[in-house]
Amino acid sequence: MMKKGRWAFLGLLIALMVMPGEAFGTKVLKVVVDPPNWWVGMPGNTVELLVEHRFGDIQKVTLEEAKGVRIFKDEPAQNPHYHYVTLVIEPQAPAQTLQLNVYDTKSKRPTLVPYVLEARDPSRRSHMGLDSRDLIYLVTPDRFANGNPSNDRIRGLAEQSLDRSQGYERHGGDLEGLTAHLDFIASLGATAVWTMPILENDMPRASYHGYAITNHYRVDPRFGGFSAYADYADALHAKGMKLVMDMVPNHFGTAHRFYQNPPDSNWINAWPGQPKTDKNGEVGEPLITNHRYATMYDPYAAPSDKAQFTDGWFVSSMVDVNQRDRHCAQYLVQNAIWWIESIGVDAFRVDTWIYPDQSFLNQWSTAIHAVYPDFFIFSESWVHNEHSQQYFLDQHPTLDGAADFMMYQAWKEALEKPTSWNGGLNHFYMNLAADYLYRAPENFVVFLDNHDEGRFFAKVKEDKDLYKMGLAMLYTMRGIPCLFYGTEVLMRTENDHGAMRQDMFGGWEGDAKSAFTGENLTGDEAEALAFVRDLADLRTAHPVIGTGSLRQWAPYDDVYAYAWYNEEELVLVLVNRSEMLQKFAAKRLHPLVADYGQPEILLETKPAHVESKGGGPADWTEGVQGYPIAPNGLTMYRFPGK
C-alpha cells in the first residue's frame, strides 16, 4: 500500500499546481498528470504521461535535472490542452521526486509539477493469482454494508440522492463496511473478494453500479476513497484473502473528462461531434452496439455489422473507447499496472471482454503479465455456445480464465428443467464433456447467479432441495466457484438489476435482521447459511475437490455422478433430479474404486432413508447394489485411499 503519510505529502505538492487562491478552498487542478505517480525498477523502463492543462494550451513540457530519468518524447495531442510525455527511467535510477515544467501559451513562467517516482514494494506481489483452490465472493459495494455514513453524500458530485427503497439510487454501502465483514465472507469458504467497480462514477443517475467510470485514478469518495481501498486490500491480505478488481476497458461514463474534453476525438468510437448529454448523462442517438459477437469469427460477416459490434456504444451513457489509438491503449495499460502496484491487486475480472478491440486486449494482458507473471485475469465473455466461448479464449494466450457462461446455462438446464435426451442433466453432462475445447477449464469461474442475472433461489422457484443441490454442485464443480453475496441467505429477486442487487441483511444500522450475526433470520435463511458454511468446511477438508482428477458418468434414470480423486481419497457426488428415490449402480464405479476403502457419507442434502448392511452401497430395488439418492437430492461419499 502507498503509505498515507506520502499521500499527505503529495497533497501539499498538489497545492502548488492549483489555481491561485484555491489551495485552501475547492481544489481545481491547473495541471493534471496521469498516471499520478510511477515507480523505479519497472520492466520496460518507460512511462507515458498524459499531461493536461485545464486552462490553457500546452506549448511544451520539460524536466528539471534528475538522476537516471529523462524525457524521451514530448508529443502534442490533437487537443492542445494535452501532451503525451514519455519518460525513460534507467534501471539504476533511485526513487525521487521529479519536477516537470509545463509551459502554456499564455503564461511567461511554467507551472511546476512535482512527480513522484517511488520504490516498488515486493509485498504487493506476494498474494497474486487465483486457481481452483480459491472461491470468489462477488459484492455490489453500495449494497453490502454502510461502514461510514458520513460519505453517503459527497458535495460536488452529480448524484445526491440516497434512497434504499429505490433500486437505481445509491444506498450508502462502502469499503469500510465491506472490510468490517471479511470474517463473515471467509466463513463461507471465500478466499477472494470481487467487488463491482469502485472507481469514481460521477454520473447523474444509477452511479451505484460503477460501470460508467468518470476518473480512472480515483476511488469513488462515496466508497471511502483511496485510503479505504488501501485499508481494505491490507485487511484482505492479512487474512490470507485476495482482491479481485473489476476493470472496464471497453467504455467509460459520459461525465468523464475524456468525453467532455478528450485528448483526441479518436479516443472515442462513434464520436457524436459534440459532448452533449441529457439530465441522466445519456447521449441522444449514438451508435449502439448490435451485441452480435458472432461477427468476430463469422467468415461471411458484413463489415458494417462487425463495426457496429466493436465500435457501437454499450448504452447511451457509456462512451465506447477506441483502443486502436496507441495513446489511448497505453493509457489503459498503465492504468491497470498502476492499480496493481499501488494497492496489491491480485486478479482482474474484465467487464465486457468481447466488445473492445481484440488485438488491444492481447496487448493489455501481455503487458500486465510482463510485469506480474503470477497475476490472474479472467474475462466476462457472455456468449451462448461452447465454440464462441472457446474462440474468445483462444484469441488471447495471456488470458488466464473466463466466467463460464456455458456452465451457468448448464446449471439452469439441470436445475430448472426436467431431464431429456439433450436437456436437463444431460445438457449439464454434455457441457462438461465439452471441456476438451478449452486450454485450461480449471481456470473458469463458475457461478449460479451474479449481479446481472436473477437470484438463484428465485430461479429454482424457491425450492430448498434444488437450492441445496445447486450450492453443493457449485462448491464441488471444476473451476473457481463464485458466490454472489446474499445467495447464502436466500435472497430471491429474479428480475431488474437494481432490485436484485439488494441490500445485505444487517449491513445498515437499524436493519430488522442480520446475515452477519444471524439475528432475526428466518428458519430457512439460517438453515441455508449453515449449509453454505458446511460446504465451505467440506471443501477445505477435502482439497482433492477441484485439484484432483475428475471423472463423470452419463446420466441414467435422472441420476448424474462425478468424482474427484487422487491417491489419498475419492469424493463421489451423486445428483438425483427425479421425484423418486433413485440409486447409482455400484458396478459403474469399477474399476476406479478398486484402490479405495469403504465409503462414508460426507453430505446429504436430504436423507435417502435406505439402510446399508455392512457398510458400502445399500442392497435395494430388486437386489441390485447401488448408492441411494433421495428425490431431488444430492449425496456425497468419500472413499479413503488404501
C-alpha positions in Angstrom: 0.0 0.0 0.0 1.1 3.6 -0.6 1.7 5.0 2.9 -0.9 7.5 4.0 1.9 9.9 5.0 3.2 10.0 1.5 -0.3 10.9 0.2 -0.4 13.7 2.7 2.9 15.0 1.3 1.6 14.7 -2.3 -1.4 16.7 -1.2 0.9 19.6 -0.2 2.7 19.3 -3.6 -0.7 19.5 -5.4 -1.3 22.8 -3.7 1.5 24.2 -6.0 -0.5 23.2 -9.1 -3.9 24.7 -8.2 -5.2 28.0 -9.4 -4.2 31.0 -7.3 -6.3 31.4 -4.2 -7.8 27.9 -4.5 -5.3 26.0 -2.5 -7.4 26.2 0.7 -10.8 26.0 -1.0 -12.2 23.7 -3.6 -9.1 22.4 -5.4 -9.2 22.9 -9.2 -6.1 21.4 -10.6 -4.4 23.6 -13.1 -2.3 20.7 -14.5 -3.3 17.0 -14.2 -0.8 14.2 -14.9 -1.8 10.6 -15.4 -0.6 8.3 -14.0 -0.3 10.4 -10.9 3.0 8.7 -9.9 5.2 5.8 -11.1 7.9 3.5 -9.9 11.6 2.9 -10.5 12.7 -0.6 -11.4 9.7 -1.4 -13.6 10.1 -3.6 -16.6 10.3 -1.6 -19.8 11.9 1.4 -18.1 9.4 3.9 -19.7 6.1 5.6 -18.8 3.9 7.7 -21.0 2.5 10.7 -19.0 -0.7 12.3 -20.2 -0.2 15.9 -19.2 -3.3 18.1 -19.2 -3.5 21.9 -18.7 -7.1 22.6 -17.6 -7.0 26.3 -18.5 -4.5 26.8 -21.4 -2.8 25.3 -24.4 0.4 23.5 -23.7 3.5 24.7 -25.5 6.0 22.2 -24.2 6.9 20.1 -21.1 10.5 19.9 -19.8 12.1 18.1 -16.9 14.5 19.5 -14.3 17.7 17.6 -13.9 17.0 14.2 -12.4 19.0 11.0 -11.6 18.7 8.5 -14.3 15.5 10.0 -15.8 15.0 11.9 -19.0 12.2 12.9 -21.4 12.4 10.8 -24.4 9.4 12.4 -26.3 7.2 15.4 -25.7 4.3 15.0 -28.2 1.3 17.3 -28.5 -2.1 15.7 -28.7 -4.8 16.8 -31.1 -6.4 18.8 -28.3 -3.8 21.5 -27.4 -4.6 21.2 -23.7 -2.8 17.8 -23.7 0.7 16.5 -24.3 2.0 12.9 -24.3 5.3 12.9 -22.4 7.4 9.7 -22.4 9.9 9.4 -19.6 12.9 7.0 -19.8 13.7 5.7 -16.3 17.1 4.0 -16.2 17.3 0.7 -14.3 19.6 2.2 -11.7 17.5 5.3 -11.2 16.7 5.9 -7.5 13.3 6.8 -6.0 12.9 10.5 -6.3 10.5 13.4 -6.8 10.9 14.9 -10.3 9.9 18.4 -11.3 8.0 18.8 -14.6 7.8 22.3 -16.1 4.6 22.7 -18.1 4.7 25.8 -20.4 1.4 27.1 -21.7 0.9 29.7 -24.5 -0.4 32.4 -22.1 2.0 32.4 -19.2 5.5 33.6 -19.1 6.5 31.1 -16.4 5.9 27.3 -16.4 3.6 25.5 -14.0 5.8 23.4 -11.7 4.5 19.9 -11.3 6.1 17.5 -8.8 6.1 13.9 -10.0 7.0 11.1 -7.6 8.9 8.0 -8.7 8.6 5.5 -5.9 10.5 2.4 -4.9 8.5 -0.8 -5.5 7.1 -2.8 -2.6 7.7 -6.6 -3.1 4.9 -7.4 -0.7 2.5 -6.2 -3.3 3.2 -9.3 -5.4 3.1 -11.9 -2.6 -0.6 -12.9 -2.9 -1.1 -12.8 -6.7 -3.1 -15.2 -8.7 -6.2 -17.4 -8.5 -6.6 -21.1 -9.0 -9.2 -23.9 -8.4 -8.4 -23.9 -4.7 -10.0 -20.4 -4.4 -13.6 -19.4 -4.1 -14.7 -15.8 -5.1 -17.3 -13.8 -3.3 -19.0 -11.2 -5.5 -20.2 -8.0 -3.9 -22.1 -4.8 -5.0 -20.3 -2.5 -2.6 -23.1 0.1 -2.5 -25.4 -2.6 -1.3 -23.3 -4.6 1.2 -22.7 -2.6 4.3 -22.6 1.1 5.3 -19.4 1.4 7.4 -19.2 5.2 7.3 -22.5 7.2 6.8 -20.5 10.4 6.6 -19.5 9.6 3.0 -23.0 8.7 1.8 -23.3 12.1 0.0 -20.3 14.0 -1.3 -20.7 17.7 -2.1 -19.8 18.4 -5.7 -20.8 15.0 -7.1 -23.7 14.9 -9.5 -25.9 12.3 -7.8 -27.0 13.4 -4.3 -30.0 11.1 -3.9 -29.8 8.4 -1.2 -32.8 6.1 -1.0 -32.6 2.4 0.0 -36.1 1.8 -1.3 -35.1 2.6 -4.9 -33.1 0.1 -6.8 -31.3 2.6 -9.0 -30.3 5.1 -6.4 -27.4 4.9 -4.0 -27.9 3.2 -0.7 -24.6 4.1 1.1 -22.6 0.9 1.2 -18.8 1.4 1.2 -15.4 -0.2 1.5 -15.3 0.4 5.2 -18.4 -1.7 5.7 -17.1 -4.4 3.4 -13.8 -4.5 5.4 -15.7 -4.9 8.7 -17.3 -8.1 7.5 -14.4 -10.0 5.9 -14.6 -12.7 8.6 -18.2 -13.4 7.6 -17.2 -13.7 4.0 -14.3 -16.1 4.9 -16.7 -18.3 6.9 -18.5 -19.0 3.5 -15.2 -20.5 2.2 -14.3 -17.4 0.2 -10.6 -16.8 -0.4 -11.1 -13.8 -2.8 -13.5 -10.9 -3.0 -14.6 -9.3 -6.3 -16.4 -6.0 -6.0 -18.2 -4.3 -8.8 -16.1 -1.3 -9.9 -15.1 1.1 -7.2 -13.6 3.9 -9.3 -15.3 7.3 -9.4 -18.7 7.2 -11.1 -19.8 10.8 -11.1 -22.9 10.2 -13.2 -26.2 11.9 -12.5 -28.2 8.6 -12.3 -27.5 5.0 -11.3 -24.0 5.7 -10.3 -24.1 2.9 -7.6 -23.1 0.2 -10.1 -19.7 1.7 -11.0 -19.5 0.7 -14.7 -19.7 4.2 -16.1 -16.3 5.3 -14.7 -15.5 9.1 -14.7 -12.0 9.1 -13.3 -9.6 6.1 -13.9 -7.3 7.1 -11.0 -9.8 8.0 -8.3 -11.7 5.6 -5.9 -15.2 6.9 -5.6 -15.3 9.0 -2.4 -18.7 7.6 -1.5 -16.9 4.2 -1.1 -14.3 5.9 1.1 -11.6 7.0 -1.4 -8.1 5.6 -2.0 -7.3 5.2 1.7 -10.4 3.0 2.3 -9.4 0.8 -0.7 -5.8 0.5 0.6 -7.1 -0.4 4.0 -9.5 -3.0 2.5 -6.6 -4.5 0.5 -4.4 -4.7 3.6 -7.2 -6.3 5.6 -7.8 -8.9 2.9 -4.1 -9.8 2.6 -3.8 -10.0 6.4 -6.4 -12.7 6.4 -4.8 -14.6 3.5 -7.5 -13.5 1.1 -7.2 -11.9 -2.3 -8.5 -8.8 -4.0 -10.2 -9.1 -7.4 -10.7 -5.7 -9.2 -13.4 -5.2 -11.8 -11.8 -3.5 -14.8 -13.7 -1.8 -17.6 -11.6 -1.1 -20.7 -14.5 -1.1 -23.1 -16.2 2.1 -22.1 -16.5 5.0 -19.6 -19.2 7.4 -18.5 -20.2 10.4 -20.4 -19.3 12.6 -17.5 -15.6 11.6 -17.8 -13.3 14.5 -18.9 -12.2 12.3 -21.8 -15.7 12.6 -23.2 -16.2 16.2 -22.3 -12.8 17.3 -23.5 -10.8 14.4 -24.9 -7.1 14.4 -25.8 -8.2 13.3 -29.2 -11.6 12.6 -30.6 -10.1 9.4 -31.9 -10.1 8.1 -28.4 -13.9 7.6 -28.8 -15.7 5.3 -31.2 -18.8 6.8 -33.0 -17.8 10.3 -31.8 -21.1 12.2 -31.9 -19.5 15.5 -32.8 -20.2 17.3 -29.5 -20.3 16.0 -25.9 -23.9 16.9 -25.0 -25.9 14.8 -22.7 -29.3 14.9 -21.0 -30.1 15.0 -17.3 -29.4 11.3 -17.0 -26.0 11.6 -18.7 -27.3 9.9 -21.9 -26.5 11.0 -25.4 -29.4 11.3 -27.8 -28.8 8.8 -30.5 -25.3 7.4 -30.5 -24.4 4.3 -32.5 -25.4 1.4 -30.1 -23.7 -2.0 -30.4 -25.7 -4.7 -32.0 -24.2 -7.2 -29.5 -23.6 -9.7 -32.4 -20.4 -11.2 -31.1 -20.5 -13.8 -33.9 -19.4 -11.1 -36.3 -15.9 -11.5 -34.8 -15.5 -15.0 -36.2 -18.1 -15.2 -38.9 -16.3 -15.7 -42.3 -19.3 -14.2 -44.0 -19.9 -11.2 -41.7 -20.8 -7.9 -43.2 -18.2 -5.3 -42.3 -20.9 -2.9 -41.1 -22.2 -5.5 -38.7 -18.7 -6.1 -37.3 -18.0 -2.4 -37.0 -21.3 -1.8 -35.1 -20.5 -4.6 -32.7 -17.0 -3.4 -31.8 -17.5 0.4 -32.1 -21.1 0.8 -31.0 -21.7 2.1 -27.5 -22.8 -0.4 -24.9 -25.6 2.0 -23.7 -26.1 5.7 -24.4 -24.5 6.8 -21.1 -21.3 4.8 -21.6 -18.8 6.0 -24.2 -17.2 3.3 -26.4 -13.4 3.5 -26.2 -11.2 3.2 -29.3 -8.3 1.2 -28.1 -6.8 1.2 -31.6 -5.5 4.7 -30.7 -2.0 3.9 -29.4 -2.0 6.6 -26.8 -5.4 5.6 -25.5 -4.2 1.9 -25.4 -1.1 2.9 -23.5 -3.3 4.9 -21.0 -5.4 1.8 -20.2 -2.3 -0.5 -19.9 -0.6 1.9 -17.5 -3.8 2.4 -15.5 -4.1 -1.3 -14.9 -0.5 -1.6 -13.8 -0.8 1.4 -11.6 -3.6 -0.1 -9.6 -1.8 -3.4 -9.2 1.4 -1.7 -8.0 -0.4 0.8 -5.8 -2.9 -1.5 -4.0 -1.6 -5.0 -4.4 -4.5 -6.2 -6.6 -4.3 -10.0 -7.1 -6.6 -10.5 -10.1 -8.7 -8.7 -12.6 -12.2 -9.5 -13.7 -12.6 -7.7 -17.1 -16.0 -6.4 -18.0 -17.5 -6.9 -21.5 -14.3 -8.6 -22.7 -15.7 -9.5 -26.2 -16.5 -5.9 -27.1 -13.1 -4.0 -27.1 -10.6 -4.2 -29.9 -9.3 -7.8 -29.5 -5.7 -7.0 -30.5 -5.6 -4.4 -27.8 -6.8 -6.9 -25.2 -3.8 -9.1 -26.1 -1.5 -6.1 -25.8 -3.1 -5.2 -22.4 -2.9 -8.7 -20.8 0.5 -9.3 -22.2 1.8 -6.1 -20.7 0.4 -6.9 -17.3 1.9 -10.4 -17.3 5.3 -9.0 -18.3 5.3 -7.1 -15.0 3.4 -9.6 -12.9 3.8 -13.2 -14.2 1.6 -14.7 -11.5 -1.3 -12.2 -11.9 -4.7 -13.7 -12.9 -7.0 -12.2 -15.5 -10.5 -13.6 -16.2 -13.0 -12.3 -18.7 -16.7 -11.6 -18.9 -17.2 -13.3 -22.2 -21.0 -13.5 -22.2 -21.7 -15.9 -25.0 -24.2 -18.6 -25.6 -22.4 -21.6 -27.1 -19.2 -23.5 -26.4 -17.4 -22.7 -29.7 -17.9 -19.0 -29.0 -16.5 -19.4 -25.5 -13.5 -21.3 -27.0 -13.0 -18.6 -29.6 -12.7 -15.7 -27.2 -10.4 -17.7 -25.0 -8.1 -18.9 -27.8 -7.7 -15.5 -29.3 -5.9 -14.4 -26.1 -3.0 -16.6 -25.0 -2.4 -14.4 -21.9 -6.0 -14.5 -20.7 -5.9 -16.9 -17.7 -9.6 -17.7 -17.4 -13.2 -16.7 -18.1 -16.6 -16.5 -16.4 -18.1 -19.8 -17.5 -21.4 -18.8 -19.0 -21.8 -22.2 -20.6 -21.7 -23.9 -17.2 -24.1 -21.3 -15.9 -26.6 -22.2 -18.7 -26.0 -25.9 -18.0 -27.0 -25.4 -14.4 -30.1 -23.6 -15.4 -31.0 -26.6 -17.6 -30.2 -29.2 -15.0 -31.9 -27.4 -12.1 -34.8 -25.6 -13.7 -35.9 -28.1 -16.4 -36.6 -31.9 -16.5 -34.1 -34.3 -17.9 -34.5 -35.2 -21.6 -32.2 -36.7 -24.2 -30.4 -33.3 -24.7 -31.8 -31.3 -21.8 -31.7 -31.2 -18.0 -28.9 -33.2 -16.5 -27.9 -34.5 -20.0 -27.2 -30.9 -21.0 -25.0 -30.4 -18.0 -23.2 -33.7 -18.7 -22.5 -32.7 -22.3 -21.4 -29.2 -21.3 -18.7 -30.6 -19.0 -17.7 -33.1 -21.8 -17.0 -30.0 -24.0 -14.1 -29.1 -21.8 -11.9 -30.7 -24.4 -12.3 -27.4 -26.3 -10.6 -25.3 -23.7 -6.9 -25.0 -22.8 -7.5 -24.6 -19.0 -11.1 -25.2 -17.9 -9.9 -25.4 -14.3 -9.4 -21.7 -14.5 -13.0 -20.9 -15.5 -15.0 -19.0 -12.9 -18.3 -20.9 -12.3 -21.5 -19.4 -10.8 -25.2 -20.0 -10.2 -26.1 -16.3 -10.3 -24.4 -12.9 -10.5 -25.0 -9.2 -10.5 -26.5 -9.3 -14.0 -28.8 -12.4 -13.7 -31.6 -13.2 -11.3 -31.1 -14.6 -7.9 -30.6 -18.4 -7.9 -33.2 -19.2 -5.2 -35.8 -17.4 -7.3 -34.8 -19.3 -10.5 -35.4 -22.6 -8.8 -38.8 -21.3 -7.6 -37.7 -21.1 -4.0 -37.3 -24.9 -3.9 -34.9 -25.6 -0.9 -34.0 -29.0 -2.3 -32.8 -27.6 -5.6 -31.1 -24.7 -3.9 -29.0 -27.1 -1.8 -28.3 -29.3 -4.8 -27.1 -26.3 -6.8 -24.9 -24.9 -4.0 -23.4 -28.3 -3.4 -22.6 -28.7 -7.1 -21.1 -25.2 -7.2 -18.7 -25.9 -4.3 -17.6 -29.2 -5.9 -17.5 -28.4 -9.6 -14.4 -27.9 -11.7 -13.1 -24.3 -11.9 -13.2 -21.5 -9.4 -16.6 -21.1 -7.7 -18.1 -17.7 -7.4 -20.8 -16.9 -4.8 -22.9 -13.8 -5.3 -23.5 -12.0 -1.9 -26.8 -12.8 -0.4 -27.2 -16.2 -2.1 -26.2 -17.7 1.2 -29.3 -16.2 2.9 -31.8 -17.0 0.2 -32.1 -13.6 -1.5 -34.7 -14.1 -4.1 -35.2 -11.2 -6.5 -35.3 -12.6 -10.0 -35.7 -9.5 -12.3 -34.4 -5.9 -12.5 -30.7 -5.1 -11.9 -31.3 -2.5 -9.3 -33.6 -4.8 -7.3 -31.5 -8.0 -7.5 -28.5 -6.0 -6.2 -30.3 -5.6 -2.9 -29.0 -4.6 0.5 -27.3 -7.3 2.5 -29.2 -8.2 5.7 -27.7 -6.3 8.6 -25.4 -4.0 6.6 -27.2 -0.9 7.9 -27.8 0.2 11.4 -31.3 -0.5 12.4 -31.8 -3.4 9.9 -34.5 -5.8 11.1 -32.3 -8.8 10.6 -28.6 -9.6 10.0 -26.8 -12.2 8.0 -23.6 -11.3 9.9 -24.9 -12.1 13.3 -27.8 -14.3 12.4 -30.2 -12.1 14.3 -33.9 -12.5 13.2 -33.1 -14.6 10.1 -35.9 -16.8 9.2 -35.5 -20.6 9.8 -34.9 -21.2 6.1 -32.4 -18.4 5.9 -30.4 -19.6 8.9 -30.5 -23.2 7.5 -29.2 -22.0 4.1 -26.4 -20.0 5.8 -25.4 -23.0 7.9 -25.5 -25.3 4.8 -23.2 -23.0 2.9 -20.8 -22.9 5.8 -20.8 -26.7 5.9 -19.9 -26.8 2.2 -17.1 -24.4 2.9 -15.8 -26.7 5.6 -16.1 -29.8 3.4 -14.3 -28.1 0.5 -11.4 -27.1 2.9 -11.2 -30.6 4.5 -11.1 -32.3 1.1 -8.6 -30.5 -1.1 -9.0 -33.2 -3.7 -12.1 -31.3 -4.8 -11.0 -29.0 -7.6 -7.4 -30.2 -7.6 -7.6 -33.9 -8.2 -8.5 -35.9 -11.3 -12.1 -35.5 -12.4 -14.4 -38.2 -13.8 -18.1 -38.0 -14.7 -20.7 -40.6 -15.6 -23.5 -40.1 -18.1 -26.9 -39.5 -16.5 -29.2 -42.5 -16.2 -32.7 -42.6 -14.7 -32.3 -38.9 -13.8 -29.1 -39.6 -11.8 -25.8 -37.9 -12.6 -22.5 -38.6 -11.0 -19.0 -37.1 -10.9 -15.9 -37.8 -8.7 -12.7 -36.1 -7.7 -9.8 -38.5 -6.9 -6.2 -38.8 -6.0 -4.1 -41.3 -4.1 -5.4 -40.1 -0.7 -9.2 -40.2 -1.4 -12.1 -40.2 -3.8 -15.1 -37.9 -3.4 -18.2 -39.0 -5.3 -21.1 -36.6 -5.9 -24.5 -38.1 -6.8 -27.3 -36.0 -8.2 -30.9 -37.2 -8.4 -33.2 -34.9 -10.4 -36.2 -37.2 -10.3 -39.2 -37.2 -8.0 -38.3 -40.8 -6.9 -35.7 -42.4 -4.7 -33.0 -43.5 -7.1 -29.8 -45.4 -6.9 -26.4 -45.2 -8.7 -25.3 -48.7 -9.6 -22.1 -49.6 -7.7 -20.8 -51.5 -10.6 -20.5 -48.3 -12.6 -17.7 -47.1 -10.3 -15.4 -50.1 -11.1 -12.6 -50.3 -11.6 -12.0 -46.8 -10.3 -12.9 -47.5 -6.7 -10.9 -50.8 -6.5 -8.0 -48.9 -5.0 -10.1 -47.3 -2.3 -11.6 -48.4 1.0 -15.2 -48.5 2.2 -17.1 -45.2 1.6 -18.7 -42.9 4.1 -21.3 -40.3 3.6 -19.9 -36.8 3.6 -23.1 -34.9 2.8 -26.8 -35.5 2.1 -28.9 -32.6 1.1 -31.8 -34.8 2.2 -31.7 -38.3 3.7 -32.3 -41.3 1.3 -33.9 -43.5 4.0 -32.2 -46.7 2.9 -30.1 -48.6 5.3 -26.8 -50.2 4.2 -25.8 -53.5 5.6 -22.1 -53.9 6.5 -21.0 -50.5 5.0 -20.7 -49.6 1.4 -23.6 -49.4 -1.1 -27.1 -50.5 0.0 -28.9 -53.6 -1.3 -32.2 -52.5 -2.6 -34.5 -52.4 -5.6 -34.5 -55.9 -6.9 -31.3 -56.8 -5.0 -29.1 -54.6 -7.2 -26.3 -52.9 -5.2 -26.3 -49.1 -5.5 -25.8 -45.8 -3.7 -29.2 -44.3 -2.9 -30.1 -40.7 -3.5 -33.3 -39.0 -2.3 -35.7 -37.4 -4.7 -34.2 -34.1 -5.9 -31.4 -34.8 -3.6 -27.6 -34.8 -3.7 -25.4 -37.2 -1.8 -21.6 -37.1 -1.4 -19.4 -40.0 -0.5 -15.8 -40.2 0.5 -13.7 -43.3 -0.4 -10.4 -43.3 1.5 -7.2 -44.4 -0.2 -5.9 -47.8 0.8 
